[in-house]
């Protein structure tokens, strides 16, 4: 039971970090395109 909770929590944390990195990358890409234009 405890390991199950830990595993799902770990997946949630990893998912959140991946989402943050994706958002950062998209924002960075948009910014670069504006600079290039």
N, C-alpha and C positions, 0 to 999 in steps of 0.2 A: 504493500500500500504506500509506504513512504517513498520507496524508490520510484513508484509510478508517478507520484506527485512531483518528485524531483525531476524526472525525465520530461514530463510535460512542461514544467517550469523552464527547464533548460531549453527546450524547443522554442518556447515563447520568447525567451531572451534572445536566442540566436535569430529568430524571425524578426524581432524588433530591431536588432542591430543591422540585419540585412536591409530592412526597409529604410532605416536611417541612411545607410550608405547609398542606396538607390536614389533616395530623394536628394542627397547631397550631390551625387553624380549628375542627376538631371538638371539641378539648379546650376551646377558648374558648367554643364554643356550649354544651357540656354545663355548663360552669361558670356561664354566664349563666342557664341554665334553673334550676340549683340555687338561685342567688341569687333568681330571681323566685319560685320556689316558697317 
